[in-house]
């Protein structure tokens, strides 16, 4: 049932800004493949996680010829650093 609802919302909101399906701390995006959409998805994840005082960690990004799927997890920055999920600063 959930995939049908997500598809319906995606079609109904074709002209809207990219919005995630949210489950707990996980954000799921299904969108038309383009550089602008990739940037919009990243910005959306950043804004959504920021509301929770967290940062987004991309956990999936798969694109076909016309559509992409991406998922992020919102985590506290200190937890992400401890788990080694952030890029290390250049020495």
C-alpha positions in Angstrom: 0.0 0.0 0.0 2.8 2.5 0.9 4.5 2.4 -2.6 1.1 3.2 -4.2 0.6 6.2 -1.9 4.2 7.5 -2.5 3.6 7.1 -6.3 0.3 8.9 -6.1 1.8 11.8 -4.1 4.7 12.0 -6.5 2.3 12.3 -9.5 0.0 14.7 -7.7 2.8 17.0 -6.8 4.7 16.8 -10.1 5.2 20.6 -10.1 6.0 20.9 -6.4 9.4 21.1 -4.9 11.0 17.7 -4.1 9.7 16.3 -0.8 10.8 13.2 1.0 8.8 10.3 2.3 9.8 10.3 5.9 10.1 7.3 8.2 11.6 8.1 11.6 15.1 9.5 10.8 15.1 8.2 7.2 14.3 10.3 4.2 13.3 8.7 0.9 13.3 10.4 -2.5 12.1 9.3 -5.9 12.5 11.9 -8.6 13.2 12.6 -12.3 16.9 12.3 -13.1 18.6 15.7 -13.6 21.4 17.7 -12.1 19.0 20.3 -10.7 16.8 17.6 -9.1 20.0 16.0 -7.5 20.8 19.4 -6.0 17.2 19.9 -4.9 17.2 16.5 -3.1 20.4 17.3 -1.3 19.1 20.7 -0.2 15.8 19.2 0.9 17.6 16.6 3.0 19.8 19.3 4.5 16.8 21.4 5.4 14.7 18.5 6.8 17.6 17.2 9.0 18.5 20.8 10.1 15.0 21.2 11.6 16.0 18.3 13.9 19.5 19.8 14.6 21.0 16.9 12.7 22.9 16.4 9.4 21.9 14.2 6.5 24.0 11.2 5.6 23.3 9.7 2.1 22.6 6.0 2.4 21.5 5.3 -1.2 21.7 6.9 -4.6 20.7 4.9 -7.6 19.7 6.3 -11.0 18.2 4.7 -14.1 17.8 6.3 -17.5 15.0 8.6 -16.3 14.4 8.3 -12.6 16.6 8.4 -9.4 16.1 7.1 -6.0 18.0 8.5 -3.0 17.8 8.0 0.8 19.3 9.8 3.7 19.5 9.3 7.4 19.4 12.3 9.8 22.1 11.9 12.5 23.8 14.1 15.0 27.1 15.4 13.7 29.1 14.1 16.7 27.6 10.6 16.1 28.5 10.8 12.4 32.1 11.8 13.3 32.5 9.0 15.8 31.2 6.4 13.2 33.5 7.8 10.5 30.7 8.9 8.2 32.1 12.3 7.5 35.0 13.1 5.2 38.2 13.4 7.1 39.9 16.9 6.8 43.0 17.0 4.5 46.3 16.9 6.4 
